Amino acid sequence: PVTMLRFASGIQRAEADISRPGPIAPAPAAAKMPMRITSIHVDVASGVSAVAAATAAFALRDAPNAARFFQVAVDACANNIGLLARAGTFAFSQGWHAQAEMALGRLLQIDRSNENAPFLMTSAIHAQGRWEEAVEQYEKLLERNPGNLAARRQLALLYAAQGRDDRAALELATKAREAYPADAEVARALGVLNLRTGNHARAAALLQESARARTTDAELFY
């Protein structure tokens, strides 16, 4: 028989997180819940309740049900721009990148003027390892807004990692460095690009700087 569970405390907590403005609390601790969800009563008219159910499922590492409940949430949000934005942001903050992409994609279908969703959705695509698609989307973001420093940073990191057009990548990374002078990832990317373009002294300085912050990045020591 299918076990029907409500997880009152966990769902109420997640429901509060998705409904209120301000910082998002972490998902409920898995240790305090049963080990698997087989079914949950969800008010399908409420995206909030479905997100709460998905939160509980993710906390239990029950990925199939988590994905199913998040789909219910996105469907239930319908054309509610605020809930879709909140659900997408919440999912991204929890590392649920496919679910964040789903919610933010739905949001952009009905509100193309949203300023934050395109970058966040592209970041979700990037986090899933779809680098070519992420490069294309970051480039489009920069075409629309050359002052988008966050998109410039991400594109510089991807260009450096992929070894595409080192001169263009060097220009992007140099500008990203100006915007993020203390960013160890940018320093690493710029160091790699300087190494590939023959500026060995500059490369050594940047890679040493990055290594001081990225102590577990063994590649930097080579």
Secondary structure as UniProt FT lines:
FT   HELIX           8..19
FT   HELIX           30..32
FT   TURN            44..45
FT   HELIX           47..59
FT   TURN            60..61
FT   HELIX           63..77
FT   TURN            78..79
FT   HELIX           81..93
FT   TURN            94..95
FT   HELIX           97..110
FT   TURN            112..113
FT   HELIX           117..127
FT   TURN            128..129
FT   HELIX           131..144
FT   TURN            146..147
FT   HELIX           149..162
FT   HELIX           166..179
FT   TURN            181..182
FT   HELIX           184..196
FT   TURN            197..198
FT   HELIX           200..213
FT   TURN            215..216
FT   HELIX           218..221
//
